[in-house]
Amino acid sequence: MKDLRVLFLSLYHPFDVGSGPGTHLRYLSQELAKLGCKVHILVPRNNTVNTIDGVHIHAFKSSVPVSVGRGIFFSFFSVKRIGELCKKYRIDLVHGQSPSSVGYACLHRNNLPFVVTLHSTPFGEMSSFFKLSMSGISLSTFYNGFIVQCLWTLLTSLECKRADKVIAVSKSLAKEIADFYNLPKNKVVAIHNGVNLSDDPAAEKHNAGPIILFVGRLIQEKGLEYLISAMPRILNRFPDARLQIVGDGNYKEYLENLSKKLLSDKSIDFAGEIPPKRLLSFYENASVVVQPSIYESCGIPILEAMSMQKPVVGARAGGIPELVRNGETGLLFEPKNGVELADAISTILSDASYAKKLGQTGRSVVAEHFTWEVVAQKTLELYEDIIESR
């Protein structure tokens, strides 16, 4: 549908670093604009944001300092602003990035087609909380990992009930959403995350030793404690191996303390958050990229690694097996099983030709199924189906 006008609602600014939903929205909105859509995004910001790469970004002032409170404030108090934007720009469809559109789902009156994307569910987030080792639980972890999710459970259910369609970023998440929110299965559509496919995949690097890379938020559900605990077993076979952890989060202090107990300073590096352009060099230098999550809907770092022809080791959790084909693009292991994780990493590190084959196959799979162009085309087709059915 030519010149379709869509308004996205998001708690995350699409050009901020370190947010999976923000990254998703940035590239999806840019590709939709290339397909001829008129794309607008409303975010909770105090400053005015101009048009970037064909996408019009609008700010709604939010002075509430607490992240949860700011989310609720934005979701409900922005409804009037949403109505103004819909009228001014003659919006055809509203697309919320959950839980940004709770207020719109409850209070909107203009009867526009409404889609919501879920990147996870509160149920899944809470399940990972209960799988934590007790030593990893702090007051902050309890608040962010349990209390907050209880609140969002109720609010997110309202979005799903009112939406014309619910988009899940993996088939696993689609089933989870339909089951827990008691939705008809045909109301929930799986459209995976994507990645930009560079013209030239990463060249092989000759490092002093193997580099094991993790990229993501340092939060409980990422399972990083099991990767760190697996490192001594890996170092027995590969003494020069190094673990690089890129990202930040409320679990960082616990992970740093754990690494000090188990590893030497020479074998681990907490790099913090890295800008996207610098992140490419981390992937280029990596021998293997690891996603040890307890709960994961659809990990963008997995796709980024595969697009760079890097072999991947991932847990059999959530949507990871939909991306990592065991023995073809990488290796899978049972979540929380440090021995299996260490052995999978060691298998890749011990056979360079096998690692190269996994990486090449991974890039081919990404090129066919997981580029942002593919994601945007599927999303646009869903928009058109919803509008035509009305």
N, C-alpha and C positions, 0 to 999 in steps of 0.2 A: 504494500500500500504506500504510494508515493506521498511524501511530506507528512507522514503520521507524526503527531505531536504527543510526546510522552513526558511526564513529570515524575522524576525519581525523588523519593524521600529517603534520607540517609543520616544516621548519627555520625558517620565517618566521612570526612572530607576525602574525595577521590584522589587528591594529589598529596595526601599525607603519607609518610613512610611508616611501615610496620603494622598495617592493618589488612588482614585478608579480605574482609568485606569492602574496604576502601579500594584495594587493588582490583578486585572483581568489578566494582562499579566504574572505575577509571577506564579500563580497557573495553568493557561492554558498551559504555556510553559513547566512547570514541568510534567504535566500529558501527554502532547503530547510526551515528551521524554520517559516516561514510556511505551507509546504505540509503541515505536520503531522509532519515528521521530528523525532526526538530526536537532536540533533547535539552531538557531543563532539569537541574538538580537543586533541591532545597536542603541545606545543611545548617546545623546549629553553630553559627559563627558570629563574632561581633564585627567583623570587617566586611566590606563589600568586595566581592570576588567577581572578576570580569569573565568574559568568554574565553575558554581555553580549548584549543583543538576542536573548535566547532561545537563545544558543549557549553551551555549557559548555566552558570552556577549562581545561585541566589542564597543570601545569608539571612538567617533568622536569629536575632540577638538572644543569647541565653547567658544569664549572669549567675546561674546556680553552679557552685563550685564542685559538688560531689557528682561523680560520673553517672550514678544511677539516677539521682535527682534531676540531673541535666537531661537525661534521656526521657524521663517522664514529662518534664517541663516542655521539651521540644515537641514530643509526640502529641500532647493535648493542646498546648497553647499555640501551636503553629497552624491549627486547622483553618483559622480565619485567613491567614497568609496563603495557605494552599488554595483556598477558594478564590482569592484575588488573582493568583498566578494562573489558575485554570481559566478564569474569565478573560484575563488580559491576553494570554497566549493561545486561547482556544484549544486547550489541551484535550486530546482524544482519550488518553488512558493514564491512570496513576499507578506507579509501580513502587511499592514500599520495600525497603530492605529491612526486614524485621530486626528489632522491634520499633523501628522509627515511625511506623504508620498505624500504631494502635489507636491513637486519637482520631485519625482520619477514618479508620474502620468503624469506630463507635459513633462519630458525630457528623460525618459528611452527609450532605443533602443533595448533591448535584447529580447523583446516580451515574457517574462515569464508570466505565469498566475499571476494575481494580485488581491488580496482581500483587502478590507478595512473595519475596524470595527469602527462604530460611537457609542460613549457613550452618545451623546446628539446631538442636532443641534443648530446652532447659532440662529435659529428662536425661538426655545423653550427657550433658555437662555434669549433672548431679551424680549420675552413675559413676563417672570417673572420680568424683570426689570421694566416694565410698571405697574406691579401690586404692586409695593412697596408703602408704605406710604411715603409721602414727607419728613417726619422727618428723614427717614432712608437714604436719598440720599446725598452722599458726592461727592466731585470731584473724589476721588478714585473709589467709586462705579460706578459713571457715566463712567469713563474710562474703568474699567474692565468689567462692565456689559453691555455696549452698544457699545462704539467705537471699542473695540477689536472684538466684535462679528460681527460687520459690515464687518471688514476685513476678518475674517475667513469664512464668508458666501460665498464670491466669491471663496476663495481658496478651501474650502471643496467641493464645487460643481464640481470642476475639478477632485478631487479624485473619486467622485461617478460616474462621466461620464466615466472615463477611466477604472474603476475596472471591472473585470469579474463578481464579486458578491460583494454586500455590506451586511455586517453583522450588525444587530441592536441588542441591548441587551434586547429588549422587543418587543412584538407585537405592542404596542402603538407607540414606536419609529419607528418601521418598516413602519407603515402607515404614520407617520409624514415625514420620509425621502422620501418615494415614492411620496407623495403629493407635498412637497415643492421643491424637486429637479427634479420633473417631470420625474421620473424613472418608467420603467415597474415594476409592482408589483412582478413579478417573479424574478427580479434582486435583490430584497432585502429580506434577510433571517433573521428571528428572532432566535437568540440563546441567552438565558438568561445568566446573570451572575451566578456564582456558589459560593459554600462555602465548606470548609472542614468539614466533619461530624466526630466529635470526638466519640470515643468509649463509653464514659460515659458523658451523658448530665449533665448540672449543677445541683448540689444538691440544695435543698431549703435552703435559708438563713433566719435566724431570726434576722432582723434588728430592730433598735429602732423604725423605722417608715417606711412607704412605700417609695421606691426609684423609681423615674421616670427618665428614661435614654434616652438621645439623643446622637448618635454618627454620626459624619460627619463634613464636612467643614462648617465653619461659614460664609456663603455667603447668598446673598439675597434670592435665589430661594429655600432655605431649609425651609423657613417659621417659623423660630424660634421665631420671635417676637410674633406670635400668640400663641405659646406654653407658652411663658413667661407670656403673657397677660391672659392666661387661668388659671394660677397657683392660683391667689387669690380665684377663685371659687372652685378650688380643695381643697385649704387649709381650706375653710369654713367647709368642710366635714371631711377632714383628716389633722388636724393641725400639725401632725408630719411628713407629707410628705416632701420629698426633691427632687429637680430637679438637676440632674447631667448632665452637658454638656461636652462631650468629643470631642475635635477638635479645629481647629484654622482657621482664615481667616480674610478677610478685613472688615467683618461686626461685628467683636468682640467688638469693642469699643462702637458701637451703642447699641448692645445687653446688654453689661454690664451697660450702663447708664440707659437703660430701666428697667433692673432688680432692680437697686437701687431705682428707683421711685416706683416700685410696690411690691417688696419683701424684706424680711429681709435677712440678711447675712446667717442666719441659714437654710433658705429654698432653697438656690441655690448654686451650686458649678461649676465654670468654671475650668475644670481639665486640659485644654490644650490638645496637642497631646500626645497620650499614645502609647508606643510600643505594638505590637500585643500580646506578652505574658502577659503583664500587663492588657491588655484590657479584657482578659477573666474574670478576677476578677470583673470588672465592670458589665459585663453581669450576672455573677453569683449572684451578690448582687441586681440586678434590680428586681423590682416587675412588671414593664411593660416597654417596649421599644417603643418609639414614633418617627414617621417619619412624620412631619407636612408640608412636602414640597409643594410649589406652583408648582414646575416643578421637575419631577424626572423620569428618564428613567428606571432605575432598581436598587434600593438601596441595596447594599451589606450588610449594617448593619441590614436590615430587615431579610435577609437570615441568618446572623450570630446569630441574636436573636432567630429565629425559630429553628435553629440547636441546640441551648442551652435550648430548651423547654421553651422559654419565650413568653408570650402573647404580641402581637404587636398592636398598634394603628397607623393607617396610613391614610393619606389624599387620597381622590379619585382623584389622579393626576398621569398622565403618566402611567408608568408600575406598580405602587404600587398595584392596584387591581388585577393584574396578580399573585402577590405573597401573598397578604393578602386576604384570603377568609372570607368575612364578616360573623361573627358568628361562624366560624369554626376554623380558626387559629388566629383570631384577630378581631378588629373592625375598620370600616372605617368611616370617617367623611368628610364633604364638606370642601375643602381648604379655609383657612382664617376664618372659623367659630369657634371662640373661645368657644362658648357655647357648640356646638356639641363635640368639642375636649375634653373639661373638663368633659362632661357627659360620654363620652366613656371611658376615663381614670378612672373616678370614678366608673363606672360599673364594671370594672375589679378589682379595688382595694377593692371593697366591697364584692366580692365573690371569696374566695380563691379556692374553688373547680372548679368553672367556669374558672378561670384563669389557673389552672393546666390543665384542659381539652383542652383549646385553645393551650397551649404550647405543649402538647403531640401530638395533631393533626398536629401542625406546623412542628414538627420534622419529622413526618412520610411523610409529603408532600415534605420536603427538601430532605429526603433520596431517594425518588422516582424520583424527577424531577430536583433538583437543586444542585447536587454535582459537583465538578470540573471534576470528572471522566465522568459524563454524558455530560458536556459541551465540554470536549476534544474529546469525541467520536463523537459527532455531528459535531464538527469543522473538524475533520479528514475526516469524510464521505463527507463533503462539498468539501474539498480539492480534494479528489479522483474523485468526480463527475466532477469538473472543469477540471482536468487534462485529464480524459477520454473523455470528450466532445471535447477537442481540438485534 
